[in-house]
Amino acid sequence: MLKRCFSSRMYPTQPLIGVSVVILKEPDYKSVVLIERGQPPKMGEWSFPGGLVNVGESIEEAARREVYEEIGLTDINIINPHKKNSYGEFLSHAFTTTEHIYFDDKNKCQYHYFLGQILATTNASADMLRAQDDINNSSFFNCSNVINRDIGNDKILVERIPYVLSKALSEISNQM
């Protein structure tokens, strides 16, 4: 496996494209997988598994790869949001997108990411999650607690997680 060079992501000349995977626990979708970030930006904060999309890799392939690399899961079912073009082809597996721009203390763009948010489900148990690669920890959390930012006094959520999770829960209820 190639070792990633995180410093090359700093002060980019253009936005970097990534994927973030909202993994809901089957069968009731009341729990979601979060990871504790082990690298900047937002090191130590809790977010969804994900990372950069490689050249030539689809967003679905990137989602599956990143989930495996970060938490060791291969048992995920990616939910397609059923967005099709006029030819009946799926436009993207992303149910929403987010942009993340972080400036340094001199107001220079230090990080700039554009993320496709992917919805997935799993029947994996909590003991199957293995924090690896560039993360410190991983766990299932109650969705209501995440939306209310109540995941423990010592844990900080990346700012958009409750919003994205709310959209994911709406999306999954539309699929049922």
GROMACS elastic network, one bead per residue, 0.5 to 0.9 nm:
[ bonds ]
;  ai    aj funct       b0    kb
    4     7     6  0.89922   500
    5     8     6  0.59292   500
    5     9     6  0.77576   500
    6     9     6  0.54664   500
    6    10     6  0.72914   500
    6    39     6  0.78938   500
    6    40     6  0.81699   500
    7    10     6  0.53569   500
    7    11     6  0.86424   500
    8    11     6  0.77740   500
    8    12     6  0.74720   500
    9    12     6  0.59359   500
    9    16     6  0.79354   500
    9   110     6  0.82625   500
    9   111     6  0.67021   500
    9   112     6  0.84298   500
   10   109     6  0.83138   500
   10   110     6  0.52082   500
   10   111     6  0.54416   500
   10   112     6  0.83990   500
   11    14     6  0.87741   500
   11   108     6  0.77136   500
   11   109     6  0.58651   500
   11   111     6  0.58652   500
   11   112     6  0.80496   500
   12    15     6  0.67295   500
   12    16     6  0.76948   500
   12   109     6  0.77101   500
   12   110     6  0.71257   500
   12   111     6  0.66143   500
   12   112     6  0.70464   500
   14   112     6  0.74759   500
   14   113     6  0.89253   500
   15   101     6  0.87395   500
   15   111     6  0.79837   500
   15   113     6  0.53052   500
   15   114     6  0.64542   500
   16    52     6  0.71869   500
   16    53     6  0.85236   500
   16   111     6  0.85116   500
   16   112     6  0.62330   500
   16   114     6  0.61087   500
   16   115     6  0.84148   500
   17    51     6  0.85200   500
   17    52     6  0.58619   500
   17    53     6  0.60490   500
   17    54     6  0.87013   500
   17   112     6  0.88471   500
   17   113     6  0.58391   500
   17   115     6  0.59238   500
   17   116     6  0.79110   500
   18    50     6  0.72468   500
   18    51     6  0.52538   500
   18    54     6  0.85734   500
   18    59     6  0.80171   500
   18    62     6  0.81734   500
   18    63     6  0.89594   500
   18   113     6  0.67382   500
   18   114     6  0.61068   500
   18   116     6  0.63898   500
   18   117     6  0.88218   500
   19    49     6  0.84462   500
   19    50     6  0.53039   500
   19    51     6  0.55142   500
   19    52     6  0.61952   500
   19    53     6  0.65484   500
   19    59     6  0.66144   500
   19    60     6  0.85638   500
   19    62     6  0.68483   500
   19    63     6  0.60997   500
   19    66     6  0.83164   500
   19    94     6  0.85840   500
   19    97     6  0.89684   500
   19   114     6  0.82262   500
   19   117     6  0.59581   500
   19   118     6  0.70382   500
   20    47     6  0.86719   500
   20    48     6  0.59450   500
   20    49     6  0.58358   500
   20    51     6  0.66337   500
   20    52     6  0.89179   500
   20    63     6  0.70175   500
   20    66     6  0.86648   500
   20   115     6  0.63308   500
   20   116     6  0.62425   500
   20   118     6  0.60823   500
   20   119     6  0.87093   500
   21    33     6  0.89292   500
   21    48     6  0.57639   500
   21    49     6  0.55558   500
   21    50     6  0.58625   500
   21    63     6  0.62987   500
   21    64     6  0.87103   500
   21    66     6  0.85920   500
   21    67     6  0.75269   500
   21   116     6  0.85035   500
   21   117     6  0.59305   500
   21   119     6  0.59588   500
   21   120     6  0.68074   500
   22    32     6  0.69833   500
   22    33     6  0.70837   500
   22    34     6  0.82925   500
   22    48     6  0.59168   500
   22    49     6  0.74878   500
   22   117     6  0.71592   500
   22   118     6  0.60801   500
   22   120     6  0.59728   500
   22   121     6  0.80380   500
   22   164     6  0.82684   500
   22   165     6  0.70804   500
   22   168     6  0.71824   500
   23    29     6  0.89454   500
   23    31     6  0.84542   500
   23    32     6  0.55640   500
   23    33     6  0.55582   500
   23    34     6  0.83578   500
   23    48     6  0.78914   500
   23    49     6  0.84853   500
   23    76     6  0.76765   500
   23    77     6  0.87487   500
   23    78     6  0.86665   500
   23   118     6  0.84402   500
   23   119     6  0.62705   500
   23   121     6  0.50696   500
   23   122     6  0.67011   500
   24    27     6  0.87972   500
   24    28     6  0.85431   500
   24    29     6  0.51645   500
   24    30     6  0.71673   500
   24    31     6  0.57698   500
   24    33     6  0.67193   500
   24   119     6  0.78498   500
   24   120     6  0.62829   500
   24   122     6  0.63819   500
   24   123     6  0.87011   500
   24   140     6  0.87233   500
   24   143     6  0.86518   500
   24   168     6  0.88573   500
   24   169     6  0.86471   500
   25    28     6  0.68521   500
   25    30     6  0.66840   500
   25    31     6  0.53070   500
   25    32     6  0.60440   500
   25    33     6  0.78464   500
   25   120     6  0.88629   500
   25   121     6  0.57677   500
   25   122     6  0.52678   500
   25   123     6  0.58598   500
   25   124     6  0.74831   500
   25   125     6  0.84890   500
   25   140     6  0.80603   500
   26    29     6  0.53923   500
   26    30     6  0.81335   500
   26    31     6  0.83248   500
   26   121     6  0.61992   500
   26   122     6  0.56732   500
   26   123     6  0.50992   500
   26   124     6  0.83329   500
   27    30     6  0.84883   500
   27   121     6  0.86914   500
   27   122     6  0.84609   500
   27   123     6  0.72740   500
   28    31     6  0.80679   500
   29    32     6  0.74304   500
   29   121     6  0.79047   500
   29   143     6  0.80290   500
   29   169     6  0.78861   500
   29   172     6  0.84711   500
   30   141     6  0.84191   500
   30   142     6  0.59064   500
   30   143     6  0.54155   500
   30   144     6  0.75866   500
   31   140     6  0.58698   500
   31   141     6  0.52578   500
   31   143     6  0.51029   500
   31   144     6  0.84048   500
   32    48     6  0.86599   500
   32   121     6  0.88859   500
   32   139     6  0.81768   500
   32   140     6  0.52302   500
   32   141     6  0.53662   500
   32   142     6  0.64763   500
   32   143     6  0.59875   500
   32   146     6  0.85020   500
   32   165     6  0.84775   500
   33    47     6  0.85624   500
   33    48     6  0.66898   500
   33    49     6  0.78004   500
   33   126     6  0.88975   500
   33   129     6  0.88423   500
   33   138     6  0.70208   500
   33   139     6  0.56235   500
   33   141     6  0.63348   500
   34    46     6  0.60632   500
   34    47     6  0.52781   500
   34    49     6  0.66754   500
   34   137     6  0.84698   500
   34   138     6  0.57128   500
   34   139     6  0.57211   500
   34   140     6  0.62936   500
   34   141     6  0.69981   500
   35    38     6  0.89693   500
   35    45     6  0.81857   500
   35    46     6  0.53511   500
   35    47     6  0.54063   500
   35    48     6  0.58460   500
   35    49     6  0.59839   500
   35    70     6  0.82534   500
   35    71     6  0.81804   500
   35   131     6  0.77125   500
   35   135     6  0.66324   500
   35   136     6  0.73961   500
   35   137     6  0.56272   500
   35   139     6  0.66204   500
   35   140     6  0.88952   500
   36    43     6  0.75609   500
   36    44     6  0.56092   500
   36    45     6  0.54687   500
   36    47     6  0.64213   500
   36    48     6  0.85355   500
   36    49     6  0.88715   500
   36   131     6  0.86914   500
   36   135     6  0.57515   500
   36   136     6  0.53755   500
   36   137     6  0.50388   500
   36   138     6  0.61844   500
   36   139     6  0.88348   500
   36   155     6  0.86731   500
   36   156     6  0.89691   500
   36   157     6  0.88686   500
   37    40     6  0.76640   500
   37    41     6  0.83694   500
   37    42     6  0.67131   500
   37    44     6  0.51119   500
   37    45     6  0.56331   500
   37    46     6  0.61360   500
   37    47     6  0.70375   500
   37    49     6  0.87856   500
   37   134     6  0.69948   500
   37   136     6  0.61253   500
   37   137     6  0.76988   500
   38    42     6  0.83696   500
   38    43     6  0.51463   500
   38    44     6  0.60001   500
   38    45     6  0.83623   500
   38   133     6  0.86837   500
   38   134     6  0.52250   500
   38   136     6  0.51431   500
   38   137     6  0.83388   500
   39    42     6  0.72027   500
   39    44     6  0.77391   500
   39   134     6  0.63235   500
   39   135     6  0.72277   500
   39   136     6  0.89365   500
   40    44     6  0.84788   500
   41   102     6  0.79192   500
   41   110     6  0.89774   500
   41   111     6  0.74226   500
   42    45     6  0.55297   500
   42    46     6  0.83483   500
   42   158     6  0.70082   500
   43    46     6  0.85022   500
   43   135     6  0.87656   500
   44   135     6  0.86928   500
   44   136     6  0.76764   500
   44   155     6  0.81510   500
   44   156     6  0.76015   500
   45   155     6  0.68407   500
   45   156     6  0.50048   500
   45   157     6  0.54078   500
   45   158     6  0.58097   500
   46   137     6  0.88408   500
   46   138     6  0.86369   500
   46   155     6  0.70149   500
   46   156     6  0.59847   500
   46   158     6  0.58675   500
   46   161     6  0.85132   500
   47    50     6  0.87662   500
   47   157     6  0.62926   500
   47   158     6  0.57220   500
   47   159     6  0.89150   500
   47   160     6  0.88181   500
   47   161     6  0.64588   500
   48   161     6  0.76465   500
   49    63     6  0.84384   500
   49    66     6  0.68527   500
   49    67     6  0.59494   500
   49    70     6  0.66775   500
   49    71     6  0.77764   500
   49   135     6  0.88337   500
   49   138     6  0.88545   500
   50    62     6  0.81205   500
   50    63     6  0.65116   500
   50    65     6  0.87177   500
   50    66     6  0.52639   500
   50    67     6  0.65151   500
   50    70     6  0.77649   500
   50   115     6  0.89868   500
   51    62     6  0.77591   500
   51    63     6  0.79716   500
   51    66     6  0.61337   500
   51    67     6  0.89813   500
   51   115     6  0.85620   500
   52    62     6  0.74385   500
   52    66     6  0.83178   500
   52   113     6  0.87157   500
   52   115     6  0.84303   500
   53    56     6  0.84728   500
   53    57     6  0.64015   500
   53    58     6  0.74151   500
   53    59     6  0.64971   500
   53    61     6  0.84473   500
   53    62     6  0.53943   500
   53    63     6  0.82131   500
   53    66     6  0.89632   500
   54    57     6  0.53228   500
   54    58     6  0.81370   500
   54    59     6  0.88954   500
   54    62     6  0.71236   500
   55    58     6  0.84628   500
   57    60     6  0.81278   500
   57    61     6  0.60471   500
   57    62     6  0.62977   500
   58    61     6  0.51131   500
   58    62     6  0.61813   500
   58    63     6  0.85746   500
   59    63     6  0.60831   500
   59    64     6  0.87086   500
   59    92     6  0.78354   500
   59    93     6  0.72033   500
   59    94     6  0.79492   500
   59   116     6  0.75547   500
   59   118     6  0.83463   500
   60    63     6  0.50085   500
   60    64     6  0.63029   500
   60    65     6  0.85939   500
   60    78     6  0.77526   500
   60    92     6  0.86178   500
   60    93     6  0.66326   500
   60    94     6  0.85780   500
   60   118     6  0.78143   500
   61    64     6  0.52504   500
   61    65     6  0.61149   500
   61    66     6  0.85524   500
   62    65     6  0.50666   500
   62    66     6  0.59466   500
   62    67     6  0.84585   500
   63    66     6  0.52972   500
   63    67     6  0.61322   500
   63    68     6  0.85808   500
   63    78     6  0.87784   500
   63   118     6  0.72621   500
   64    67     6  0.52962   500
   64    68     6  0.62263   500
   64    69     6  0.86309   500
   64    73     6  0.84497   500
   64    74     6  0.71661   500
   64    76     6  0.77754   500
   64    78     6  0.86433   500
   65    68     6  0.51958   500
   65    69     6  0.60564   500
   65    70     6  0.85605   500
   65    74     6  0.86143   500
   66    70     6  0.59153   500
   66    71     6  0.82430   500
   66    72     6  0.89667   500
   67    70     6  0.53360   500
   67    71     6  0.57219   500
   67    72     6  0.65429   500
   67    73     6  0.60676   500
   67    74     6  0.74697   500
   67    76     6  0.86717   500
   68    71     6  0.56016   500
   68    74     6  0.58621   500
   69    72     6  0.58199   500
   69    73     6  0.81591   500
   69   131     6  0.87982   500
   69   132     6  0.67240   500
   69   133     6  0.59955   500
   69   134     6  0.86416   500
   70    73     6  0.83054   500
   70   129     6  0.89655   500
   70   130     6  0.74982   500
   70   131     6  0.59491   500
   70   132     6  0.50393   500
   70   133     6  0.53289   500
   70   134     6  0.68098   500
   70   135     6  0.64857   500
   70   138     6  0.86494   500
   71   128     6  0.83059   500
   71   129     6  0.52427   500
   71   132     6  0.60214   500
   71   133     6  0.82056   500
   71   135     6  0.84688   500
   71   137     6  0.86777   500
   71   138     6  0.69534   500
   72   128     6  0.76544   500
   72   129     6  0.62973   500
   72   130     6  0.56114   500
   72   131     6  0.75014   500
   72   132     6  0.75214   500
   73    76     6  0.70486   500
   73   122     6  0.88666   500
   73   124     6  0.78568   500
   73   128     6  0.73331   500
   73   129     6  0.67590   500
   73   130     6  0.80756   500
   75   121     6  0.85588   500
   75   122     6  0.60978   500
   75   123     6  0.74465   500
   75   124     6  0.68448   500
   76   120     6  0.61182   500
   76   121     6  0.55699   500
   76   123     6  0.78411   500
   76   124     6  0.82800   500
   77   119     6  0.85107   500
   77   120     6  0.52095   500
   77   121     6  0.51169   500
   77   122     6  0.62473   500
   78    93     6  0.79600   500
   78   118     6  0.72832   500
   78   119     6  0.59441   500
   78   121     6  0.65596   500
   79    82     6  0.87436   500
   79    93     6  0.74287   500
   79    95     6  0.89722   500
   79   118     6  0.76923   500
   79   119     6  0.54910   500
   79   120     6  0.53643   500
   79   121     6  0.74360   500
   79   172     6  0.80039   500
   79   175     6  0.84685   500
   80    83     6  0.78613   500
   80    90     6  0.83604   500
   80    92     6  0.79594   500
   80    93     6  0.52234   500
   80    94     6  0.76059   500
   80    95     6  0.78348   500
   80   118     6  0.83946   500
   80   119     6  0.75833   500
   80   120     6  0.86958   500
   80   175     6  0.89678   500
   81    84     6  0.89836   500
   81    90     6  0.87698   500
   81    92     6  0.80532   500
   81    93     6  0.63181   500
   81    94     6  0.70860   500
   81    95     6  0.57312   500
   81   119     6  0.83003   500
   81   171     6  0.72803   500
   81   172     6  0.87054   500
   81   175     6  0.79300   500
   82    90     6  0.67638   500
   82    91     6  0.84383   500
   82    92     6  0.86031   500
   82    93     6  0.81027   500
   83    88     6  0.88722   500
   83    89     6  0.82774   500
   83    90     6  0.57411   500
   83    91     6  0.58813   500
   83    92     6  0.70402   500
   83    93     6  0.81287   500
   83    95     6  0.86652   500
   84    87     6  0.75360   500
   84    88     6  0.52986   500
   84    89     6  0.51353   500
   84    91     6  0.53474   500
   84    92     6  0.81584   500
   85    88     6  0.54096   500
   85    89     6  0.55298   500
   85    90     6  0.64833   500
   85    91     6  0.61984   500
   86    89     6  0.74671   500
   87    90     6  0.88944   500
   88    91     6  0.89687   500
   90    93     6  0.74925   500
   91    94     6  0.87073   500
   92    95     6  0.79908   500
   92   116     6  0.88865   500
   93   116     6  0.83089   500
   93   117     6  0.82768   500
   93   118     6  0.62576   500
   93   119     6  0.80235   500
   94    97     6  0.70374   500
   94   116     6  0.52943   500
   94   117     6  0.50649   500
   94   119     6  0.72700   500
   95   116     6  0.76047   500
   95   117     6  0.59492   500
   95   118     6  0.60923   500
   95   119     6  0.69063   500
   95   167     6  0.81457   500
   95   168     6  0.74546   500
   95   171     6  0.74944   500
   96   115     6  0.85999   500
   96   116     6  0.62861   500
   96   117     6  0.53559   500
   96   118     6  0.76729   500
   96   164     6  0.78967   500
   96   167     6  0.79528   500
   96   168     6  0.86088   500
   97   114     6  0.72080   500
   97   115     6  0.55142   500
   97   117     6  0.55127   500
   97   118     6  0.89269   500
   97   164     6  0.88732   500
   98   113     6  0.83037   500
   98   114     6  0.59720   500
   98   115     6  0.52828   500
   98   116     6  0.67733   500
   98   117     6  0.74327   500
   98   160     6  0.83955   500
   98   164     6  0.85885   500
   99   112     6  0.75056   500
   99   113     6  0.57763   500
   99   115     6  0.61934   500
  100   111     6  0.76659   500
  100   112     6  0.56755   500
  100   113     6  0.50841   500
  100   114     6  0.63677   500
  100   115     6  0.79337   500
  101   109     6  0.70391   500
  101   110     6  0.77814   500
  101   111     6  0.57408   500
  101   113     6  0.64907   500
  101   114     6  0.86893   500
  102   107     6  0.88997   500
  102   108     6  0.85002   500
  102   109     6  0.59960   500
  102   110     6  0.57023   500
  102   111     6  0.51381   500
  102   112     6  0.64601   500
  103   106     6  0.75837   500
  103   107     6  0.52007   500
  103   108     6  0.52748   500
  103   110     6  0.50973   500
  103   111     6  0.69468   500
  103   112     6  0.88212   500
  104   107     6  0.52445   500
  104   108     6  0.54967   500
  104   109     6  0.64743   500
  104   110     6  0.57363   500
  104   111     6  0.87932   500
  105   108     6  0.74468   500
  106   109     6  0.88914   500
  107   110     6  0.85072   500
  109   112     6  0.70261   500
  117   164     6  0.78771   500
  117   168     6  0.87833   500
  118   168     6  0.85728   500
  119   168     6  0.64276   500
  119   171     6  0.83457   500
  119   172     6  0.80979   500
  122   125     6  0.85616   500
  124   127     6  0.82212   500
  124   128     6  0.63166   500
  124   129     6  0.80030   500
  125   128     6  0.54932   500
  125   129     6  0.74393   500
  125   140     6  0.87691   500
  126   129     6  0.56319   500
  126   130     6  0.89906   500
  126   138     6  0.88412   500
  126   139     6  0.64228   500
  126   140     6  0.63601   500
  127   130     6  0.77137   500
  127   139     6  0.87279   500
  129   138     6  0.65123   500
  129   139     6  0.68455   500
  129   140     6  0.87454   500
  130   137     6  0.78211   500
  130   138     6  0.69448   500
  130   139     6  0.88707   500
  131   134     6  0.83536   500
  131   135     6  0.60187   500
  131   136     6  0.61090   500
  131   138     6  0.55190   500
  131   139     6  0.87635   500
  132   135     6  0.58208   500
  132   136     6  0.71810   500
  132   137     6  0.79114   500
  132   138     6  0.89765   500
  133   136     6  0.85164   500
  135   138     6  0.78005   500
  140   143     6  0.89723   500
  141   144     6  0.86829   500
  141   145     6  0.73151   500
  141   146     6  0.68908   500
  141   151     6  0.72085   500
  142   145     6  0.53366   500
  142   146     6  0.63751   500
  142   147     6  0.88454   500
  142   151     6  0.81553   500
  143   146     6  0.50779   500
  143   147     6  0.61975   500
  143   148     6  0.85853   500
  143   162     6  0.86812   500
  143   165     6  0.76020   500
  143   166     6  0.86395   500
  143   169     6  0.87769   500
  144   147     6  0.51614   500
  144   148     6  0.61951   500
  144   149     6  0.85145   500
  144   150     6  0.83754   500
  145   148     6  0.50371   500
  145   149     6  0.59390   500
  145   151     6  0.59380   500
  146   150     6  0.58639   500
  146   151     6  0.60381   500
  146   157     6  0.81471   500
  146   161     6  0.77012   500
  146   162     6  0.60047   500
  146   165     6  0.80334   500
  147   150     6  0.76789   500
  147   161     6  0.76198   500
  147   163     6  0.72511   500
  147   165     6  0.69958   500
  147   166     6  0.69236   500
  148   151     6  0.83768   500
  148   162     6  0.71801   500
  149   152     6  0.84918   500
  149   156     6  0.81846   500
  149   157     6  0.70081   500
  149   161     6  0.88890   500
  149   162     6  0.71073   500
  150   153     6  0.77213   500
  150   155     6  0.87337   500
  151   154     6  0.83730   500
  151   155     6  0.63754   500
  151   156     6  0.79186   500
  151   157     6  0.82040   500
  152   155     6  0.53885   500
  152   156     6  0.81384   500
  153   156     6  0.79137   500
  156   159     6  0.86951   500
  157   160     6  0.80892   500
  157   161     6  0.66899   500
  157   162     6  0.83601   500
  158   161     6  0.58718   500
  158   162     6  0.87205   500
  159   162     6  0.74988   500
  159   163     6  0.84596   500
  160   163     6  0.53990   500
  160   164     6  0.61945   500
  160   165     6  0.85733   500
  161   164     6  0.52241   500
  161   165     6  0.59610   500
  161   166     6  0.85030   500
  162   165     6  0.51342   500
  162   166     6  0.60977   500
  162   167     6  0.87156   500
  163   166     6  0.51799   500
  163   167     6  0.64260   500
  163   168     6  0.87456   500
  164   167     6  0.51235   500
  164   168     6  0.61858   500
  164   169     6  0.87219   500
  165   169     6  0.61600   500
  165   170     6  0.85738   500
  166   169     6  0.52254   500
  166   170     6  0.62884   500
  166   171     6  0.86419   500
  167   170     6  0.50769   500
  167   171     6  0.61141   500
  167   172     6  0.87147   500
  168   172     6  0.61749   500
  168   173     6  0.85905   500
  169   172     6  0.51781   500
  169   173     6  0.61906   500
  169   174     6  0.86599   500
  170   173     6  0.52107   500
  170   174     6  0.63437   500
  170   175     6  0.88600   500
  171   174     6  0.51507   500
  171   175     6  0.64606   500
  172   175     6  0.50026   500
  172   176     6  0.65755   500
  173   176     6  0.53604   500
